[in-house]
Amino acid sequence: MPRYQILVEYAGSNFRGWQVQKKGKTVQGLIQEKISRLLKEKIIIYGAGRLDSGVHAKEQSAHFDYNIEIKKKDRFLQSINHFLRNENITILNLKKRDKNFHARFSAKMRIYNYIIINRLGQPTLEKK
């Protein structure tokens, strides 16, 4: 069974975070729903980490397994992004990986940017 890595970009303002929850819309839940519909099979997405409500992401890694090889990468990306475009989520890339790959445990680096609004209303950028 092929494993696929996706790189995800999203504005998290309208989500209750990454991870599926019983109540509220989540990024993981929405991507799983749209990919499952597109591939006509229940798909579970595994993310590199969990992000809180309102957090945005650039190139967040996630992976899923699918019984059939996805041969037309560009067509898959175009189709899934069509379904996600109104949700401020974009799948930037799709890569076929071996079974040992895991979005969370195979990560070599994570970069977080924190934007802090000071009392004067001027944003400052802090990198960690």
MOWO-V269392 format. One record per run of one state. SS is the DSSP state (H for helix, E for strand, - for the rest). FROM is the first residue (numbers start at 1). TO is the last residue. If there is no record, write none. Layout:
# MOWO-V269392
[[SS & FROM & TO] [SS & FROM & TO]]
This chain:
# MOWO-V269392
[[- & 1 & 1] [E & 2 & 10] [- & 11 & 11] [H & 12 & 14] [- & 15 & 26] [H & 27 & 39] [- & 40 & 45] [E & 46 & 47] [- & 48 & 56] [E & 57 & 66] [- & 67 & 72] [H & 73 & 87] [- & 88 & 88] [E & 89 & 97] [- & 98 & 112] [E & 113 & 117] [- & 118 & 122] [E & 123 & 127] [- & 128 & 128]]
